[in-house]
Amino acid sequence: PSGHDDARPIPLADASRSLSKTHLLVRPVAGGFEIVDCGSTNGSGLIRDGIEYAAGAGKPVHVRGGDTIRMGDRTASVVAL
């Protein structure tokens, strides 16, 4: 994404075409990482304890183990290693 010189794109298969070309930024922060929606068409969200919280465009959302990240109609589970 522009403005994030250290960012590297990770392509995802998307037959349903619900993902934007540059959908979501994932970046490390103290104590874990955060997600930032890049103004995607179909939105992003964080699901925690069964409740989804919208990830507004440009607004960082802290993520922790056990959460689920939603990008369009795709989801990714967050696990601690």
N, C-alpha and C positions, 0 to 999 in steps of 0.2 A: 504493500500500500504506500502511496505517496506520503511523504512526511515521516516515514518509519524506515530509515536507511538500513537498519540491521534486520528487517523482516525478510523472511523467506516464504514464498508461496508453497502451499501444500495442496496439490490438486486432489479433488474428491470426485468419484463417479457420481453422477446425478442424472439418472434417466428421467426423473420427474421434472427436472429443470426448476427446482424450487430454490436453488442456491444462486446468489449473485456472483459475478466474476470475482469480486473482492468482497466477501461476505462478512468475515469476522477476524479480528486480530486477537491473538492469544499472546500474552506477554508475562514474563516472570516478575513477581513483586515479592517483597519481604513476606515470608510465611506461606508462599504458594504461587499462585498466578491469578491473573484477571483476564476477562474477555471484554472486548469492545466491539459492538456492532459497527460496521463501516457504512451505514446508511443503506443496508440491504433492502431489497424490494419485499421479501417475505419475512423479514424480521428474525430476531434471535431471542433466546430466553434462557433462564437458569431455572432448573427444576430442583427444588430442595424440599425434602420431606413431603413429596407429593404435591407441592404447590409450585406453580410456575410464576416466575417474576420476569417481566419484560426487561430486555436489555435495550434501552433506548440508544439510538444512534449517537456515537461519540461519548457515551457515558460508561466509565469502567464499572465492572461488576466483579467482586472478589469471588473466587471459586475455591471450593475445598473438596476433599475426598468424600465420595458418596453422592455428590451432586451429579446432575445430568445437564449437559449443554444442548440446547435446541438451536439448530440452524435451518431455517426453512422447514421442510418436513423431515429432516435428518436429526438424529440425536447421537450424542457421544457420552458415555459414562466416564466419570472421573474416578480413578482408583489411585490409591497411595501405594508407592513401591517401597 
